[in-house]
Amino acid sequence: MMRRVLLVILFLISLDAQEVSQYLDTCNPKEDTCKILGQSLQEAMSAYRQHNFPKAIERFEKLLAVSRKNNLEPAHFYNNLGLTYHYNKQYNKALEYFNKNLVYEEQKKEKKNRKSLISVYNNMGLAYRAKKEIKRAVESVKKGLSLALEVGEKFQISDEYNRVGIMLRANKEYTKAIEYYQKSIDIKIKEIPKDYPMILGVYSDIVGSYQDMKEYDKALSVNKKILKIEQKIYPREHPKILDRYLIIGYLNVQKKDYDSAMKAYNKTLKLAISRVGEDTPIIANKIYIPMAQVWREKEEFDKSIEFYNKALIIYKKSFSKEHPTIATTYNSLGVLYKIKGNDKRAMEYYSKALPIAKKSFDNNHKIIQMILDNIELVKTQ
């Protein structure tokens, strides 16, 4: 029974179950080593799942010591310690253990060990990215890609191209990132239908890269391609389709095509009301507020006020009177009345916004400073 439980736990943390199995076959449950191994594994995984990373680290360190003493495979413990330190935001320690894992695995020549090196390089890339050492992150995942091209399966190679794309985008090499994203897609569409959900994430990364480059027409073109795929696989009121229309609206705002943006937001509004009803914060946050902002950009201030008020009605029904979202909405309404030259109404809304904001934020918070600046602007004119 002890052996079966241990093997299940070891499988969950991606250890080499066959090698550990050989040890457990000769492990006497009454021996201290066996007890320590079993108890530490359970405690490590329990702590890890609960995000109690310091405790998980302590237990994995103990497991590593036991594995060394009993000639068990240490590489997976290195990997688990690296990941746990990473999630505990101790990135230098994470890299220390990933490097130990790397050295250990590189000593072996078997194909399976070269495959395991791919995940080590990917983990190192994540740690370097978290440290904002993006160039080193790119180098690491490119090494993973090189290995995948040697020993990986097609989908693994596709995923590695995508990882390199992600790191290149983080390094602001957007054109190169798109090249790698496209290579990832090209591999997948040879193996699966072009409208398969698996490729949607990579298309979304391409949209993000074009957006970073401010090439909004290209971003819109790819985003519309995603929408067509999603419309084939999801119900018309599915949240993914609603979000896709919102992205289309946002991208049109960025290119100052406000009529197209409003058309996308109106489509979203109809679908969202059908799905969740009219009086939910989702409608206010994701649709009414963006629509109010578009009307403001079009200098149709009364329409903008109308949609801010629609959002405000929902917020008052959904949140407490002192919710910070109500304060920011009051401030936005004040700004619009100020633009219209109605200083009295503007001051009314600023005066409502300030006490609510003070209950939610420190006095030096940017929202409070913004409201105070707006009040001062009314007073000095």
ROGUKE-303234 format. One record per atom (N, C-alpha, C, O): x, y, z; residue in one letter. Coordinates in steps of 0.05 Angstrom, whole numbers, plus 5000, padded with zeros to 4 digits. Example, Ala and Ser with C-alpha at 12.3 -4.5 7.8 and 13.67 -1.06 7.14 Angstrom:
2
526448865156A
524649105156A
526449345156A
528549345169A
525749555142S
527349795143S
525850015157S
526850235161S
***
This chain:
381
501749765000M
500050005000M
501750255000M
501350444985M
503850255017M
505650485019M
506950534991M
507150764983M
507850314978R
509150344952R
507250464931R
508050624915R
504650374931R
502750474912R
502150764915R
502050924896R
501850854940V
501351134946V
503751304937V
503351514925V
506151214943L
508551364935L
508751394905L
509451604895L
508151174890L
508351194861L
506351384849L
506951524830L
503951394861V
501951584851V
502951874855V
502652034837V
503951924879I
504952194885I
507352264866I
507452484856I
509152074863L
511452124846L
510552184817L
511752354804L
508552044807F
507452094781F
506452384779F
506852514758F
505052474800L
503952744799L
506052954797L
505453174786L
508452904807I
510453114805I
512553044784I
514753154784I
511752864766S
513352814742S
516052684748S
518052744734S
516252524768L
518752384774L
518952134757L
517052044745L
521352024756D
521751774741D
520751544757D
522151424773D
518151474752A
516851274768A
518151004766A
518050844786A
519250934743Q
520450664740Q
522850634759Q
523150434772Q
524650834759E
526950814776E
526250814806E
527350664822E
524350984813V
523450994841V
522050734848V
522250634871V
520650624828S
519250364833S
521350154841S
520849994859S
523650144827Q
525649944833Q
526649984862Q
527149784876Q
526850234871Y
527750284898Y
525550194918Y
526150064938Y
523050264912L
520950194930L
520449894932L
519349804953L
521149744911D
520849454912D
522549344935D
521849144947D
524749474940T
526549374962T
526349534987T
527749495006T
524449724987C
524149905009C
522349785030C
520049715025C
523349765054N
521749665076N
520149895089N
521350085099N
517449875088P
515850095099P
516550165128P
515950385137P
517849985142K
518550045170K
521150195172K
521850305193K
522650205150E
525250345151E
524850645151E
522950755139E
526550785165D
526351075167D
526451215140D
524951405135D
528251125122T
528551245096T
525951235080T
525151435068T
524651005080C
522150975065C
519951155077C
518451285062C
519851165103K
517851335116K
518351635110K
516551785104K
520951715111I
521651995105I
520852065076I
519752275071I
521551875057L
520851925029L
517851965025L
517052155012L
516351775036G
513451795032G
512252035045G
510552175032G
513052095069Q
511852325083Q
512652585070Q
510952765067Q
515152605062S
516052855050S
514752905023S
514153135016S
514352695007L
513052724982L
510152824985L
509353014972L
508752705004Q
505952795009Q
505953085019Q
504253245010Q
507653145037E
507753415048E
508553625027E
507553845026E
510553545010A
511453734990A
509253794970A
508854024963A
507853584961M
505753634941M
503353784953M
502153944940M
502753714978S
500553854991S
501154154994S
499454324988S
503554215002A
504454495006A
504454634979A
503654874976A
505454494958Y
505654614931Y
502854684921Y
502454904910Y
500954504924R
498254554914R
496954784929R
495254934918R
497654824954Q
496555034971Q
498055294967Q
497555494981Q
500055294950H
501755534945H
503355604969H
504155834973H
503855414987N
505655455010N
508455375001N
509455165008N
509555554985F
512055484971F
514455454990F
516155274986F
514755615012P
516955565030P
516855285042P
518955155045P
514555195050K
514354925061K
514954715040K
516354515045K
513954755015A
514454574993A
517454554988A
518554334984A
518854784988I
521754794984I
523154635005I
524954474999I
522354675030E
523654525052E
523354215048E
525254075052E
520954135040R
520453845036R
521953735011R
523153515012R
521953894990F
523453804966F
526453784971F
527853604961F
527553974987E
530353964994E
530953705010E
532953575006E
529053635027K
529353385043K
529353145024K
530852955028K
527453145005L
527252934985L
529852904969L
530852684964L
531053134962L
533453124946L
535752994962L
537252844951L
535853064988A
537952945005A
537552645007A
539452495006A
535052555010V
534452275011V
535152134985V
536251914985V
534452264963S
535052144937S
538052104932S
538851894922S
539552304940R
542452274937R
543652044954R
545351894946R
542652034979K
543551824998K
542951544988K
544451364993K
540651514973N
539751254964N
540051204934N
538951024923N
541751384922N
542351354893N
539851354875N
539751214855N
537951524883L
535651564866L
536151794846L
537951954850L
534551794825E
534752004804E
534252284817E
532152334827E
536352464816P
535952724829P
534752944810P
533853144819P
534852884784A
534253104764A
531453214769A
531053454767A
529453044774H
526753144776H
526353304802H
524753484803H
527953234822F
527853394847F
529053674841F
528053874851F
531253674825Y
532353934817Y
530154104803Y
529854334809Y
528753974784N
526754114769N
524554214787N
523654444784N
523554044805N
521354124822N
522154344841N
520654524847N
524654334851L
525654554868L
525854814852L
525155024861L
526854784827G
527055024810G
524355154805G
524055394808G
522354984799L
519655094794L
518455214820L
517155424819L
518955084843T
517755184868T
519055444875T
517755634884T
521755464872Y
523055724877Y
522055934858Y
521756174865Y
521555854833H
520556044813H
517856164822H
517456404822H
516055984830Y
513356084839Y
513556234865Y
511656384872Y
515656194880N
516156354905N
517656604898N
518356754917N
518056664872K
519256904863K
522256934871K
523257154874K
523556704876Q
526356694882Q
527756594856Q
528456354854Q
528056774837Y
528756694810Y
531656604808Y
532256424792Y
533456724824N
536256634823N
536556344833N
538056184822N
535056284855K
535156014866K
533855824845K
534855594842K
531755904832A
530455734812A
532555674790A
532755434782A
533955874781L
535955834760L
538155654769L
539255494754L
538955674794E
540955504806E
540255204803E
541855044795E
537755144809Y
536854864807Y
536354774778Y
536754544771Y
535354964762F
535054894734F
537754834721F
537954644705F
539754984729N
542454934718N
543554664728N
544954524713N
543054594753K
543854334763K
542454114747K
543653914740K
539954154742N
538453964726N
539653944698N
539953724687N
540354174687L
541554184660L
544154024659L
544553864641L
545954074678V
548553944678V
548153644681V
549453484667V
546353564698Y
545853274703Y
544753144677Y
545752934669Y
542853274664E
541653154640E
543553144617E
543552964601E
545253354615E
547153364592E
549253144593E
550453084573E
549653024617Q
551552814620Q
550552554607Q
552052364602Q
547952544602K
546752304590K
546352354560K
545852574551K
546452144545K
546352164516K
543752054505K
543152084481K
542051924522E
539651804511E
537752014500E
537752244510E
536151934480K
534252114468K
532252224488K
531452454487K
531352054507K
529352144526K
530452364544K
529052544553K
533152354549N
534352564566N
534552824550N
534353044561N
535152804524R
535253044507R
532453174506R
532253414505R
530353014506K
527653124507K
527153264533K
525953484533K
528053154555S
527653284581S
529153544583S
528353724598S
531353574568L
532853824567L
531154054556L
531554284564L
529253984538I
527554194526I
526054334548I
525954584549I
524854184566S
523254314588S
525054464607S
524254664618S
527554374611V
529454524628V
529954794616V
529854994630V
530654804590Y
531155054577Y
528655234578Y
528955484581Y
526355124574N
523855284576N
523455404603N
522755634606N
523955244624N
523755344651N
525755564657N
525155764670N
528155524647M
530255734650M
529355994636M
529756214646M
528155964613G
527056194598G
525056354615G
525056594615G
523256204628L
521256334644L
522556484668L
521756714674L
524556364680A
525856494702A
527356744693A
527256954707A
528756724671Y
530156964661Y
528157184653Y
528657424658Y
525857104642R
523857304635R
522857444661R
522457684661R
522357284682A
521457394707A
523457594719A
522757784732A
526057544713K
528157724722K
528557954703K
530258134708K
526957964682K
527158174661K
529758154646K
530658354634K
530957924645E
533357874629E
532257734603E
532657494599E
531057894586I
529457784564I
531357664543I
530657454532I
533657784538K
535457664518K
536257384526K
536457204509K
536857344551R
537657084561R
535256884559R
535556644554R
532856994564A
530456824562A
530156734533A
529556494528A
530656914514V
530456844485V
532556624479V
531856434465V
534956664488E
537056464484E
536256194494E
536755984481E
535156184518S
534355924530S
532255784514S
532555544508S
530155924507V
527955784492V
528855714464V
527855514452V
530755864452K
531755784426K
533355524428K
533355364409K
534755484450K
536155234454K
534155004457K
534554784446K
531955054470G
529754854472G
528654794444G
528154564438G
528354994428L
527354954400L
529354784384L
528454604370L
531954844386S
533954694371S
533854394378S
534054224361S
533554344404L
533354064413L
530753934402L
530753704394L
528554084403A
526053984394A
526153914364A
525053714355A
527554074349L
527954024320L
529453764315L
529153634295L
531253684335E
532753444333E
531153194342E
531152994328E
529753224364V
528652984377V
525653004383V
524452814392V
524453234378G
521653274386G
519653184366G
520253134342G
517153154375E
514953094357E
513953354345E
514753574353E
512253334324K
511453574309K
510053774327K
510654014325K
508253684344F
506753884361F
508654004382F
508354244389F
510653854391Q
512553974409Q
514254184395Q
514854394407Q
515054134370I
516454334355I
514754584351I
515754804353I
512254544345S
510454764341S
510254934367S
510355184366S
510054794390D
509854934415D
512455094421D
512355304433D
514754974413E
517355114418E
517555364401E
518555574410E
516655344376Y
516555594359Y
514855804373Y
515656044373Y
512655724384N
510855914397N
512256044421N
512056284426N
513655874437R
515055984461R
517256184453R
517556394465R
518656124432V
520656314422V
519256574414V
520256794419V
517056554400G
515456784392G
514656954416G
514957204416G
513756824437I
512956964461I
515257124473I
514957354481I
517656994475M
519957134486M
520957354468M
521757564478M
520857314442L
521657534423L
519757774426L
520658004425L
517257714429R
515357934433R
515958084459R
515858324460R
516657934480A
517358064505A
519858234502A
520258424516A
521558154483N
524058304477N
523558524456N
525458654447N
520958564449K
520158774430K
521158724402K
521358914386K
521758474396E
522558394369E
519958284355E
519758044350E
518158464349Y
515458384341Y
515358244314Y
513958044311Y
516958344295T
516858214268T
517957934270T
516757744258T
520157894284K
521257624288K
519257444303K
518957214297K
517957564323A
516057404339A
513857304321A
513057064323A
512857474303I
510657384285I
511657164267I
510056974261I
514157174258E
515256964241E
515156694256E
514456484244E
515856694281Y
515856444297Y
513056354303Y
512456114302Y
511256544308Y
508456464312Y
507356324287Y
505956124289Y
508056444264Q
506956334239Q
508056054234Q
506655884224Q
510656014241K
511755744238K
510355544256K
509855314248K
509655634279S
508055464298S
505455384286S
504555154286S
504055584274I
501455534262I
501755354238I
500155164234I
503755404221D
504055244196D
504354944202D
503354774188D
505754884224I
506154604231I
503454484240I
502754264232I
501954634256K
499454534267K
497354484245K
495954284246K
497154674227I
494954654207I
495454424187I
493654354172I
497954324186K
498454084170K
497453834183K
496953634169K
497053844209E
496253614224E
493353614233E
492053414238E
492153854235I
489453894246I
487954074227I
489154214211I
485254084229P
483654274214P
484454564220P
485254624242P
484154734199K
484955014203K
483255164223K
484055374233K
480855054229D
479055184248D
479155054275D
477255074291D
481354914281Y
481554764307Y
482354964328Y
484055144324Y
481154944352P
481755144374P
484655164382P
485455364392P
486254944376M
488954944385M
490655174374M
492555254386M
489855274350I
491555484338I
490555764346I
491855964339I
488355784360L
487256054366L
489056214384L
489356454381L
490356084403G
492156224421G
494456354406G
495356574413G
495556204387V
497856314371V
496956544354V
498356744352V
494556524342Y
493456754327Y
493156994345Y
493657224337Y
492256944369S
491857174388S
494557304395S
494657544398S
496657144396D
499357254401D
500157424377D
501457634381D
499457344353I
500157504330I
498557774331I
499657984324I
496057764338V
494458004342V
495858194361V
496158434356V
496758084384G
498058244404G
500658374393G
501258604400G
502158224377S
504658324366S
504058554347S
505458764347S
502058524329Y
501358734311Y
500358984326Y
500959214319Y
498958924348Q
497959144365Q
500359294377Q
500359544378Q
502359144387D
504759274398D
506159444378D
507359654384D
506059364353M
507259514331M
505559734321M
506359894303M
503159754332K
501159954324K
500259914295K
499460104281K
500459674285E
499459604259E
496659484262E
496159244261E
494759664267Y
492059584275Y
490459444253Y
488759274259Y
490959524228D
489559394206D
490259094205D
488558924201D
492859034207K
493758754207K
492658604231K
491858374229K
492658744255A
491558614279A
488658554275A
487658334283A
487158734263L
484258694258L
483858464238L
482058304242L
485558444218S
485258234198S
485557954212S
483957774207S
487557924228V
488057664242V
485757624262V
484857394265V
484957834276N
482857804296N
480157714284N
478757554295N
479657814260K
477157734246K
477357434237K
475357294236K
479757354231K
480257064224K
479656894249K
478456684246K
480556984272I
479956844297I
476956834301I
475856624309I
475557054297L
472657064301L
471256864284L
469456724293L
472056844259K
470756644241K
471056364251K
469256204250K
473456304262I
473956034273I
472255994297I
470955784300I
472156194315E
470656164340E
467656144334E
466255994349E
466756274314Q
463856254307Q
463055974297Q
460755904299Q
465055824287K
464455554279K
464355354302K
463055154300K
465855414323I
466155224345I
464655294371I
464455124389I
463755544373Y
462455634398Y
459655734392Y
459155824369Y
457855724411P
455255854408P
455556154404P
457556264413P
453656284391R
453956564384R
454256744408R
455356964405R
453256664431E
453456834455E
455656744474E
455756824497E
457556584464H
459756484480H
461556714489H
461956894473H
462556714513P
464356934523P
466656984504P
467557214502P
467756784491K
470056824474K
469256994450K
470857164440K
466856954440I
465957114417I
465357404426I
465957594411I
464257434449L
463757704460L
466357854463L
466658084455L
468457714474D
471057844478D
472257914451D
473658114448D
471857744431R
472957794405R
471858054393R
473358204381R
469258094395Y
468058344386Y
469158584401Y
469558804390Y
469558544427L
470758764443L
473558834434L
474259074432L
475158634426I
477758684416I
477658834389I
479159014384I
475758754372I
475258894347I
474559184352I
475559364339I
472859224372G
472159504380G
474559654389G
474959884381G
476159534406Y
478459674417Y
480459744395Y
481559964394Y
481059554377L
482959604356L
481959824337L
483559984327L
479359844332N
478260054316N
478560324330N
478860534317N
478260324357V
478660574372V
481560664368V
482060904364V
483460474370Q
486260554367Q
486860674340Q
488560844337Q
485460584319K
485860704292K
483960934287K
483761034264K
482561014308K
480661244307K
478361204288K
477261394277K
477660954283D
475360884267D
473060834286D
472260614292D
471961054296Y
470061044318Y
467360914310Y
466060784326Y
466560954285D
464060834276D
464260534276D
462460394284D
466460424266S
466860134266S
467060034295S
466159814301S
468360184312A
468560104340A
465860084353A
465159894366A
464160284347M
461460284359M
459860054348M
458159944363M
460159994323K
458759764311K
459459504325K
457759344331K
462059474331A
462959224345A
461859224374A
460959014383A
461859454387Y
460859464415Y
457859404416Y
456959274434Y
456359504396N
453559454395N
452859164391N
450959054403N
454459024374K
454158734371K
454658594397K
453158414405K
456758674411T
457458554436T
455158604456T
454458424471T
454058844456L
451958914476L
449558734472L
448458624491L
448658694447K
446358524442K
446758244451K
445058114464K
449158134444L
449757854452L
450057834482L
449157634494L
451258034495A
451758014524A
449158034539A
448757894559A
447358214531I
444758244544I
443257984542I
441957894561I
443357854519S
441957594515S
443157384533S
441757204542S
445757404539R
447057194555R
446857244585R
446257064600R
447457494594V
447657544623V
445557744634V
445457794658V
443957864616G
442058064626G
443258344624G
445558384617G
441458544630E
442258824625E
443758944649E
445259134645E
443358844673D
444258994697D
446558854711D
446458814735D
448558774696T
450858644708T
453358824704T
453558964684T
455258814723P
457658984720P
459258914695P
460759094685P
458958674685I
460458604660I
459558794637I
461158894622I
456858834635I
455759014615I
456859294619I
457659424599I
456959384644A
457859654649A
460859684643A
461659864629A
462459494653N
465359524650N
466359484622N
467959644611N
465359274609K
466459194583K
465159334559K
466259344538K
462659444564I
461259554540I
460359844544I
461160014528I
458859904566Y
457960174569Y
460260374572Y
460160594560Y
462260304588I
464460494592I
466060534566I
466560764559I
466860314552P
468160364526P
466460524506P
467560694491P
463860474506M
462060634488M
462060924496M
462061094479M
461960974522A
462061254532A
464661384523A
464661624515A
466861234524Q
469361354516Q
469461414486Q
470661614478Q
468261244470V
468161294442V
466461544436V
467261704420V
464161564449W
462561804445W
464062054453W
463762264440W
465662034473R
467262264482R
469362334460R
469662574453R
470662134449E
472562184427E
471262304403E
472462464388E
468762234398K
467262344376K
466162624382K
464862754366K
466662714407E
465762974417E
462762984418E
461563204416E
461462764422E
458562754427E
458162714457E
457662494466E
458462934471F
458762914500F
456262834514F
456262694535F
453962914503D
451362824516D
451062524514D
450062404533D
451862414491K
451662124488K
453661984507K
453061774519K
455962104510S
457961994529S
456861994557S
457161794572S
455662214566I
454362234592I
452262024596I
451961904617I
450661984574E
448561784575E
449661504582E
448461364598E
451861434570F
452861164574F
454361134600F
454360924613F
455661354609Y
456861344636Y
454661314657Y
455061174677Y
452461444653N
450161424672N
448961134671N
448161034692N
448861014648K
447960734647K
449760554663K
448860384678K
452360594660A
454260444676A
453960504706A
453960314723A
453560754712L
453360834740L
450860704753L
451060624776L
448660694739I
446260564750I
446860274757I
445960174778I
448260134740I
448959854746I
450859834769I
450459664787I
452860014771Y
454660004793Y
453260044820Y
453859914839Y
451460234820K
449960284845K
448260054854K
447860014878K
447259904835K
445659664841K
447459434850K
446659264866K
449959424840S
451659194844S
453659224866S
454459024879S
454559474872F
456659514891F
455659684914F
453459794913F
457359704934S
456759884957S
456960174947S
458260224927S
455860354962K
455960644955K
458760754955K
459260954942K
460560614969E
463260714971E
465260564954E
467660564959E
464260424934H
466060274916H
467660464899H
466560654888H
470260414895P
471960594880P
471060634851P
471560844839P
469860434839T
468860454811T
466760674809T
466660814789T
465160704830I
463160924830I
464661194830I
463761384817I
466761214846A
468261464848A
469461534820A
469261764812A
470661344806T
471861404780T
469761474760T
470261634742T
467361364762T
465261424743T
464161704748T
463661854730T
463861774774Y
463162054781Y
465162254769Y
464462454758Y
467762184772N
469862364762N
469662394731N
469862614721N
469162174717S
468862184688S
466562364680S
466662514661S
464362334695L
462062504689L
462662804694L
461862974679L
464162854716G
465063124722G
466663244699G
466363474692G
468463084688V
470163174666V
468463254642V
468963454629V
466463094636L
464763144613L
463163404617L
462963564598L
462163444641Y
460663694646Y
462563934645Y
461764144636Y
465063894653K
466964114652K
467564184622K
467664424615K
467863974606I
468264024577I
465964174565I
466264344547I
463464104574K
461064234564K
460764524575K
458964674566K
462464604594G
462364864605G
460464894628G
459865114637G
459464664639N
457664674661N
459264614687N
459364384697N
460664824697D
462464784720D
460964704745D
461964554761D
458564804748K
456964734772K
456464434773K
456864304794K
455564314751R
455064024751R
457663864753R
457763664767R
459763974741A
462363844743A
463263824772A
464063614781A
462964054787M
463764054815M
462063864831M
462963744850M
459463844825E
457763654839E
458763374837E
458863224857E
459663294814Y
460563014810Y
463362974822Y
463962764834Y
465063184820Y
467763154833Y
467363134863Y
468862984877Y
465463284874S
465063284903S
463863024912S
464362944935S
462462884895K
461462614902K
463762414900K
463962224916K
465562454880A
467662254875A
469762264897A
470762054906A
470462504907L
472762524925L
472462374951L
474262224958L
470262404967P
470062254992P
470061954989P
471061805006P
468961864967I
468961574961I
471761474956I
472661274966I
473161634939A
475961554933A
477761554957A
479461384960A
477261754975K
478961764999K
478561525018K
480361455033K
476261405016K
475761165032K
477060915020K
477360705033K
477760934995S
478860694980S
481860714976S
483160504973S
482960954974F
485760984967F
487261164987F
485961325001F
489861144986D
491561335002D
491361614989D
490661644966D
491961815006N
491662084996N
493462154972N
492762334957N
495662014970N
497462064947N
496961894923N
498461894903N
494761734923H
494061564901H
493361734877H
492261954879H
493961634853K
493661794829K
490761864823K
490162074812K
488861694832I
485961764827I
485161994844I
483762174835I
485962004870I
485362224887I
486662484876I
485362694875I
489162464868Q
490562694857Q
489162794832Q
488963044827Q
488162614815M
486762694791M
484162844798M
483563044785M
482662744817I
480162884825I
480763154837I
479463354830I
482863174854L
483563434866L
484463624844L
483763864845L
485963534824D
486763704802D
484363804787D
484164044779D
482363634783N
479963714768N
478363924784N
477364114772N
478263884810I
476864084827I
478264354826I
476964564824I
480964344827E
482464594826E
482164734800E
482064984799E
481864574779L
481464694752L
478864844750L
478765064738L
476764734763V
474264874763V
474465134780V
473365344772V
475765114803K
475965344821K
477465574809K
476865804815K
479465514793T
481265734783T
480265854757T
481566034746T
478065754747Q
476965864721Q
474466014725Q
473266124706Q
***
